[in-house]
Amino acid sequence: MGKKLWYHSKYLLLLLFCTNSVAQVKPADFKYVDHILGYWRMPTKHSTFTEYWVKKDDNTWEGMTHRITGKDSVEMDKMQLVRSGNDLVFTVVAVADPKTGKPVPFKVTVIQANGFVAENPDCDYPQKIVYKWKKVDELEVHFKGEKEKTFSEIILEYKRK
């Protein structure tokens, strides 16, 4: 068998993965976050979950989730993306620091045309939140991480209304 070409090597894939994972978020890419704006729905067997995002100003995006059952609507959560200099921070009220009661900050580590990744390895759960646009009007939200040595991932699949 012949020698493997360097570009077929598993080491090249590892190098590319590591290079991409340390990529810096660029303020010029913040425009991609605007795709989140609007009203998103996820029907389930017994209710419908919604996520609604608005842009408050040039540095702040705010979101809200609701659960709708029949004619009743219950606010489930509030989210926020806030630009601070060259950083973008994601918070969700449901993920709060037990000591302060304030939302845990997740630093946005990747922003691309198809979504963004926010991470906080010190958070109890989740450590990673991913917003991914599968299509123009389809959004997947992943909450993933490890809690008590068990990996867990919650996936929400929304469609734009």
Phi and psi restraints in degrees (value plus and minus 20) as a CYANA .aco file:
   2 GLY   PHI     -94.5   -54.5
   2 GLY   PSI     147.3   187.3
   3 LYS   PHI     -91.0   -51.0
   3 LYS   PSI     119.2   159.2
   4 LYS   PHI     -87.0   -47.0
   4 LYS   PSI     119.4   159.4
   5 LEU   PHI     -91.6   -51.6
   5 LEU   PSI     127.8   167.8
   6 TRP   PHI     -80.3   -40.3
   6 TRP   PSI     -51.6   -11.6
   7 TYR   PHI    -102.3   -62.3
   7 TYR   PSI     -22.3    17.7
   8 HIS   PHI    -120.2   -80.2
   8 HIS   PSI     -16.7    23.3
   9 SER   PHI     -97.6   -57.6
   9 SER   PSI     123.6   163.6
  10 LYS   PHI     -85.2   -45.2
  10 LYS   PSI     -43.7    -3.7
  11 TYR   PHI     -90.2   -50.2
  11 TYR   PSI     -53.3   -13.3
  12 LEU   PHI     -85.6   -45.6
  12 LEU   PSI     -62.6   -22.6
  13 LEU   PHI     -81.2   -41.2
  13 LEU   PSI     -61.4   -21.4
  14 LEU   PHI     -83.2   -43.2
  14 LEU   PSI     -63.5   -23.5
  15 LEU   PHI     -81.3   -41.3
  15 LEU   PSI     -64.9   -24.9
  16 LEU   PHI     -83.4   -43.4
  16 LEU   PSI     -60.5   -20.5
  17 PHE   PHI     -82.7   -42.7
  17 PHE   PSI     -66.4   -26.4
  18 CYS   PHI     -85.7   -45.7
  18 CYS   PSI     -59.8   -19.8
  19 THR   PHI     -82.7   -42.7
  19 THR   PSI     -63.5   -23.5
  20 ASN   PHI     -87.5   -47.5
  20 ASN   PSI     -55.9   -15.9
  21 SER   PHI     -91.9   -51.9
  21 SER   PSI     -39.6     0.4
  22 VAL   PHI    -121.0   -81.0
  22 VAL   PSI     -13.6    26.4
  23 ALA   PHI     -81.2   -41.2
  23 ALA   PSI     121.8   161.8
  24 GLN   PHI    -105.1   -65.1
  24 GLN   PSI     125.9   165.9
  25 VAL   PHI     -97.4   -57.4
  25 VAL   PSI     112.8   152.8
  26 LYS   PHI    -126.0   -86.0
  26 LYS   PSI     113.3   153.3
  27 PRO   PHI     -73.4   -33.4
  27 PRO   PSI     -49.0    -9.0
  28 ALA   PHI     -83.8   -43.8
  28 ALA   PSI     -43.3    -3.3
  29 ASP   PHI    -105.7   -65.7
  29 ASP   PSI     -27.9    12.1
  30 PHE   PHI     -79.9   -39.9
  30 PHE   PSI     -43.0    -3.0
  31 LYS   PHI     -79.8   -39.8
  31 LYS   PSI     -47.2    -7.2
  32 TYR   PHI     -86.7   -46.7
  32 TYR   PSI     -44.6    -4.6
  33 VAL   PHI     -84.6   -44.6
  33 VAL   PSI     -48.0    -8.0
  34 ASP   PHI     -78.0   -38.0
  34 ASP   PSI     -40.3    -0.3
  35 HIS   PHI     -82.7   -42.7
  35 HIS   PSI     -41.7    -1.7
  36 ILE   PHI     -92.6   -52.6
  36 ILE   PSI     -39.4     0.6
  37 LEU   PHI     -80.8   -40.8
  37 LEU   PSI     119.6   159.6
  38 GLY   PHI     100.3   140.3
  38 GLY   PSI    -184.7  -144.7
  39 TYR   PHI    -132.0   -92.0
  39 TYR   PSI     104.9   144.9
  40 TRP   PHI    -140.4  -100.4
  40 TRP   PSI     121.3   161.3
  41 ARG   PHI    -147.1  -107.1
  41 ARG   PSI     125.1   165.1
  42 MET   PHI    -157.7  -117.7
  42 MET   PSI      77.6   117.6
  43 PRO   PHI     -93.0   -53.0
  43 PRO   PSI     122.1   162.1
  44 THR   PHI    -145.6  -105.6
  44 THR   PSI    -198.3  -158.3
  45 LYS   PHI     -80.3   -40.3
  45 LYS   PSI     -59.7   -19.7
  46 HIS   PHI    -130.8   -90.8
  46 HIS   PSI     -32.4     7.6
  47 SER   PHI    -180.4  -140.4
  47 SER   PSI    -198.7  -158.7
  48 THR   PHI    -146.3  -106.3
  48 THR   PSI     112.6   152.6
  49 PHE   PHI    -122.3   -82.3
  49 PHE   PSI     120.0   160.0
  50 THR   PHI    -148.0  -108.0
  50 THR   PSI     133.2   173.2
  51 GLU   PHI    -154.1  -114.1
  51 GLU   PSI     107.1   147.1
  52 TYR   PHI    -145.2  -105.2
  52 TYR   PSI     105.4   145.4
  53 TRP   PHI    -140.3  -100.3
  53 TRP   PSI     118.9   158.9
  54 VAL   PHI    -151.2  -111.2
  54 VAL   PSI     138.2   178.2
  55 LYS   PHI    -123.3   -83.3
  55 LYS   PSI      92.0   132.0
  56 LYS   PHI     -94.0   -54.0
  56 LYS   PSI     -61.8   -21.8
  57 ASP   PHI    -178.4  -138.4
  57 ASP   PSI    -191.3  -151.3
  58 ASP   PHI     -83.0   -43.0
  58 ASP   PSI     -37.8     2.2
  59 ASN   PHI    -137.1   -97.1
  59 ASN   PSI     -18.8    21.2
  60 THR   PHI    -158.7  -118.7
  60 THR   PSI     107.2   147.2
  61 TRP   PHI    -135.9   -95.9
  61 TRP   PSI     115.3   155.3
  62 GLU   PHI    -144.1  -104.1
  62 GLU   PSI     119.1   159.1
  63 GLY   PHI    -150.7  -110.7
  63 GLY   PSI     136.5   176.5
  64 MET   PHI    -160.0  -120.0
  64 MET   PSI     122.0   162.0
  65 THR   PHI    -136.1   -96.1
  65 THR   PSI     124.9   164.9
  66 HIS   PHI    -152.6  -112.6
  66 HIS   PSI     134.0   174.0
  67 ARG   PHI    -135.3   -95.3
  67 ARG   PSI     103.9   143.9
  68 ILE   PHI    -132.1   -92.1
  68 ILE   PSI     103.1   143.1
  69 THR   PHI    -147.0  -107.0
  69 THR   PSI      92.7   132.7
  70 GLY   PHI      41.9    81.9
  70 GLY   PSI    -141.7  -101.7
  71 LYS   PHI    -119.6   -79.6
  71 LYS   PSI     -18.4    21.6
  72 ASP   PHI    -114.5   -74.5
  72 ASP   PSI     119.2   159.2
  73 SER   PHI    -148.8  -108.8
  73 SER   PSI     111.5   151.5
  74 VAL   PHI    -143.9  -103.9
  74 VAL   PSI     107.7   147.7
  75 GLU   PHI     -90.0   -50.0
  75 GLU   PSI     107.1   147.1
  76 MET   PHI    -117.7   -77.7
  76 MET   PSI     -62.2   -22.2
  77 ASP   PHI    -181.7  -141.7
  77 ASP   PSI     144.2   184.2
  78 LYS   PHI    -148.1  -108.1
  78 LYS   PSI     118.5   158.5
  79 MET   PHI    -145.2  -105.2
  79 MET   PSI     140.8   180.8
  80 GLN   PHI    -171.8  -131.8
  80 GLN   PSI     120.9   160.9
  81 LEU   PHI    -136.3   -96.3
  81 LEU   PSI     105.4   145.4
  82 VAL   PHI    -149.6  -109.6
  82 VAL   PSI     109.1   149.1
  83 ARG   PHI    -105.7   -65.7
  83 ARG   PSI     111.7   151.7
  84 SER   PHI    -153.3  -113.3
  84 SER   PSI      78.4   118.4
  85 GLY   PHI      46.2    86.2
  85 GLY   PSI    -142.4  -102.4
  86 ASN   PHI    -113.9   -73.9
  86 ASN   PSI     -15.2    24.8
  87 ASP   PHI    -126.0   -86.0
  87 ASP   PSI     135.1   175.1
  88 LEU   PHI    -147.9  -107.9
  88 LEU   PSI     108.7   148.7
  89 VAL   PHI    -139.9   -99.9
  89 VAL   PSI     113.4   153.4
  90 PHE   PHI    -126.4   -86.4
  90 PHE   PSI     114.5   154.5
  91 THR   PHI    -152.2  -112.2
  91 THR   PSI     131.0   171.0
  92 VAL   PHI    -156.9  -116.9
  92 VAL   PSI     106.4   146.4
  93 VAL   PHI     -75.2   -35.2
  93 VAL   PSI     -57.0   -17.0
  94 ALA   PHI     -84.7   -44.7
  94 ALA   PSI     -40.8    -0.8
  95 VAL   PHI    -124.6   -84.6
  95 VAL   PSI      68.0   108.0
  96 ALA   PHI    -131.3   -91.3
  96 ALA   PSI     130.8   170.8
  97 ASP   PHI     -90.3   -50.3
  97 ASP   PSI     103.8   143.8
  98 PRO   PHI     -81.7   -41.7
  98 PRO   PSI     -45.6    -5.6
  99 LYS   PHI     -99.7   -59.7
  99 LYS   PSI     -62.3   -22.3
 100 THR   PHI    -122.3   -82.3
 100 THR   PSI     -42.7    -2.7
 101 GLY   PHI      59.5    99.5
 101 GLY   PSI     -22.1    17.9
 102 LYS   PHI    -106.2   -66.2
 102 LYS   PSI     130.8   170.8
 103 PRO   PHI     -78.8   -38.8
 103 PRO   PSI     120.7   160.7
 104 VAL   PHI     -94.4   -54.4
 104 VAL   PSI     111.0   151.0
 105 PRO   PHI    -100.3   -60.3
 105 PRO   PSI     116.4   156.4
 106 PHE   PHI    -135.9   -95.9
 106 PHE   PSI      99.2   139.2
 107 LYS   PHI     -97.8   -57.8
 107 LYS   PSI     110.2   150.2
 108 VAL   PHI     -93.9   -53.9
 108 VAL   PSI      98.7   138.7
 109 THR   PHI    -123.6   -83.6
 109 THR   PSI     -39.3     0.7
 110 VAL   PHI    -161.3  -121.3
 110 VAL   PSI     111.4   151.4
 111 ILE   PHI    -152.6  -112.6
 111 ILE   PSI     105.9   145.9
 112 GLN   PHI    -158.4  -118.4
 112 GLN   PSI     153.1   193.1
 113 ALA   PHI     -80.0   -40.0
 113 ALA   PSI     -45.0    -5.0
 114 ASN   PHI    -121.6   -81.6
 114 ASN   PSI      -7.9    32.1
 115 GLY   PHI     125.2   165.2
 115 GLY   PSI    -188.5  -148.5
 116 PHE   PHI    -167.3  -127.3
 116 PHE   PSI     140.6   180.6
 117 VAL   PHI    -145.7  -105.7
 117 VAL   PSI     110.7   150.7
 118 ALA   PHI    -139.5   -99.5
 118 ALA   PSI     114.8   154.8
 119 GLU   PHI    -154.7  -114.7
 119 GLU   PSI     127.4   167.4
 120 ASN   PHI    -170.5  -130.5
 120 ASN   PSI      75.4   115.4
 121 PRO   PHI     -84.5   -44.5
 121 PRO   PSI     -37.2     2.8
 122 ASP   PHI    -108.0   -68.0
 122 ASP   PSI     -26.2    13.8
 123 CYS   PHI     -94.2   -54.2
 123 CYS   PSI     123.9   163.9
 124 ASP   PHI     -80.4   -40.4
 124 ASP   PSI     -74.6   -34.6
 125 TYR   PHI    -188.0  -148.0
 125 TYR   PSI     115.1   155.1
 126 PRO   PHI    -102.6   -62.6
 126 PRO   PSI     147.1   187.1
 127 GLN   PHI    -119.4   -79.4
 127 GLN   PSI     -37.5     2.5
 128 LYS   PHI    -159.9  -119.9
 128 LYS   PSI     115.5   155.5
 129 ILE   PHI    -144.6  -104.6
 129 ILE   PSI     106.6   146.6
 130 VAL   PHI    -142.5  -102.5
 130 VAL   PSI     107.2   147.2
 131 TYR   PHI    -129.0   -89.0
 131 TYR   PSI     100.4   140.4
 132 LYS   PHI    -152.1  -112.1
 132 LYS   PSI     107.1   147.1
 133 TRP   PHI    -111.5   -71.5
 133 TRP   PSI      90.2   130.2
 134 LYS   PHI     -93.7   -53.7
 134 LYS   PSI     -59.2   -19.2
 135 LYS   PHI    -161.2  -121.2
 135 LYS   PSI     157.0   197.0
 136 VAL   PHI     -75.6   -35.6
 136 VAL   PSI     -59.3   -19.3
 137 ASP   PHI    -132.4   -92.4
 137 ASP   PSI       1.3    41.3
 138 GLU   PHI    -148.6  -108.6
 138 GLU   PSI     106.6   146.6
 139 LEU   PHI    -144.1  -104.1
 139 LEU   PSI     112.4   152.4
 140 GLU   PHI    -133.8   -93.8
 140 GLU   PSI     114.0   154.0
 141 VAL   PHI    -138.8   -98.8
 141 VAL   PSI     104.9   144.9
 142 HIS   PHI    -135.3   -95.3
 142 HIS   PSI     109.5   149.5
 143 PHE   PHI    -132.4   -92.4
 143 PHE   PSI      96.6   136.6
 144 LYS   PHI    -161.4  -121.4
 144 LYS   PSI     134.8   174.8
 145 GLY   PHI     141.9   181.9
 145 GLY   PSI    -190.4  -150.4
 146 GLU   PHI    -135.8   -95.8
 146 GLU   PSI     116.0   156.0
 147 LYS   PHI    -156.6  -116.6
 147 LYS   PSI     105.3   145.3
 148 GLU   PHI      32.4    72.4
 148 GLU   PSI      26.0    66.0
 149 LYS   PHI      45.9    85.9
 149 LYS   PSI      -2.9    37.1
 150 THR   PHI    -142.6  -102.6
 150 THR   PSI     106.6   146.6
 151 PHE   PHI     -97.5   -57.5
 151 PHE   PSI     118.0   158.0
 152 SER   PHI    -159.0  -119.0
 152 SER   PSI     125.8   165.8
 153 GLU   PHI    -162.5  -122.5
 153 GLU   PSI     107.9   147.9
 154 ILE   PHI    -128.5   -88.5
 154 ILE   PSI     108.4   148.4
 155 ILE   PHI    -139.4   -99.4
 155 ILE   PSI     104.7   144.7
 156 LEU   PHI    -130.3   -90.3
 156 LEU   PSI     111.5   151.5
 157 GLU   PHI    -136.7   -96.7
 157 GLU   PSI      88.7   128.7
 158 TYR   PHI    -126.7   -86.7
 158 TYR   PSI     134.5   174.5
 159 LYS   PHI    -144.0  -104.0
 159 LYS   PSI     122.8   162.8
 160 ARG   PHI     -88.9   -48.9
 160 ARG   PSI     116.6   156.6
